[in-house]
Amino acid sequence: MERVPQLPPVLRDLTARDLIAQCTDQPALAADLAKGPIVYYCGFDPTAPSLHIGNLVQNLTLRRLQQAGHLPLGLVGGATGLVGDPKLTGERVLNDPEIVAGWVDRIRRQIEPLLDFDGPYAARMVNNLDWTAPLGAIDLLREVGKHFRMSTMLAKETVAARLRSDQGLSFTEFAYQVMQALDFRELYRRYGCALQTGGNDQWGNLLAGVELIHKAERASVHAFTTPLVTKADGTKFGKTEAGTVWLDPAMTSPYAFHQFWLNQDDRDVVSYLKVFSFRDLDQIGELATATADRPHERAAQRALADDVTALVHGAAATAQVKAAAAALFGGGDLRELDQATLEAAVAGLPSTVVTSPDAAVVDLLAASGLEASKGAARRTLASGGVYLNNVKVAAADQRMAGDDWLFGRLAVLRRGRKTLGVAHLEP
């Protein structure tokens, strides 16, 4: 893969991974990065109980810069989350302060494992409510507002689009860019923060902070954005039939999370490896070759799924979900899985609910939809093509026994090698 010359290693790497969309002054940023550690930050607003996988781009960019010897600030927007960045689709719902405060804590706990809080380049977590809440309206207008020009604020793409729409734009959301700029200035004052990163849809907000520091502090700072992640087929990245892919394991199970990455298209997987994994570019090149030569092996998808799941959920959870996927198709013992992983693994399978613990297997096959009828189910049973919890069903009239119900409540049925279903026992 082509490498970009005359840049410090971290900028070379970010550029080669296609992780820089826009930058205020790349030669100046390169010079400052090369001189020694700089303090940098990215902000995450608590607009939901969890971050989603799109937020990982910024989390991992923070991590890459830290690994290169720079000092990260992870900002969770306890103040900006109370206001909301303008959306193209209409006004945001203002959540109660108590709800936002709870989301701040949850999101902070999701960011922290991705950064290192020890050693010479230790990260810090900050909350912009700490400096915004004590600030009075008059102080905000006099100290910050005087540095903003309406023409610049109105030209921002999202603002302009909303002003043209039927919904219009409230002053609350219009003022968001002032609040984000204030964050950059405050972090510059407190920590000497000289760089802000964000998604490309945040470019206008990032520039507002750069310009505020230039005007109010007479100093030059930097900003760059990462491209928004897209899919080759035109559908939205980070969405499945079940909805958004969240980082919170209670909202998207580690099994479903791993499966999301495992199911990525060959056209997308190499670019996702560059963005979401820490494999070097030579390794990614080898996986790209393997995918082109032997697409059925899905080597790149497996590497991507393993890497991202381990980053977000840990090595132990990754091992569990891989064991569950293998066990469903006869490659392991279902009884060795923990209940939560097994239930997540079978959540999307054809299913039936029964109340009788000694139900006939033939009835379960038909009721779950694995077979079209009881007659078809009997024929498959007679041919030896049915497995119960990975054990071949020997008799066509076999009934369920107590220990056939895993964790006392579910049984995995398999017809042939790949067709799966599940039965749930309810008292």
HELIX and SHEET records of a PDB file:
HELIX    1   1 PRO A    9  ALA A   16  1                                   8    
HELIX    2   2 GLN A   26  LYS A   35  1                                  10    
HELIX    3   3 ILE A   53  ASN A   55  5                                   3    
HELIX    4   4 LEU A   56  GLN A   67  1                                  12    
HELIX    5   5 THR A   80  LEU A   82  5                                   3    
HELIX    6   6 PRO A   97  ILE A  111  1                                  15    
HELIX    7   7 GLU A  112  LEU A  114  5                                   3    
HELIX    8   8 LEU A  129  THR A  132  1                                   4    
HELIX    9   9 ALA A  137  ASP A  139  1                                   3    
HELIX   10  10 LEU A  140  VAL A  144  3                                   5    
HELIX   11  11 GLY A  145  HIS A  147  5                                   3    
HELIX   12  12 MET A  150  ALA A  155  1                                   6    
HELIX   13  13 GLU A  157  ARG A  164  1                                   8    
HELIX   14  14 PHE A  171  PHE A  174  1                                   4    
HELIX   15  15 TYR A  176  TYR A  191  1                                  16    
HELIX   16  16 ASN A  200  GLN A  202  5                                   3    
HELIX   17  17 TRP A  203  GLU A  217  1                                  15    
HELIX   18  18 PRO A  254  LEU A  262  1                                   9    
HELIX   19  19 ASP A  266  PHE A  276  1                                  11    
HELIX   20  20 LEU A  281  ASP A  293  1                                  13    
HELIX   21  21 PRO A  295  GLU A  297  5                                   3    
HELIX   22  22 ALA A  299  HIS A  313  1                                  15    
HELIX   23  23 ALA A  315  LEU A  328  1                                  14    
HELIX   24  24 LEU A  334  GLU A  336  5                                   3    
HELIX   25  25 GLN A  339  ALA A  345  1                                   7    
HELIX   26  26 VAL A  361  SER A  368  1                                   8    
HELIX   27  27 LYS A  374  ALA A  382  1                                   9    
HELIX   28  28 GLY A  402  ASP A  404  5                                   3    
SHEET    1   A 6 GLN A  22  CYS A  23  0                                        
SHEET    2   A 6 HIS A 222  THR A 226 -1                                        
SHEET    3   A 6 CYS A 193  GLY A 199  1                                        
SHEET    4   A 6 VAL A  39  PHE A  44  1                                        
SHEET    5   A 6 LEU A  71  VAL A  76  1                                        
SHEET    6   A 6 ARG A 124  ASN A 127  1                                        
SHEET    1   B 2 LYS A 239  THR A 240  0                                        
SHEET    2   B 2 GLY A 243  THR A 244 -1                                        
SHEET    1   C 5 SER A 351  VAL A 354  0                                        
SHEET    2   C 5 THR A 419  LEU A 425  1                                        
SHEET    3   C 5 LEU A 410  ARG A 415 -1                                        
SHEET    4   C 5 VAL A 386  LEU A 388 -1                                        
SHEET    5   C 5 VAL A 391  LYS A 392 -1                                        
END                                                                             
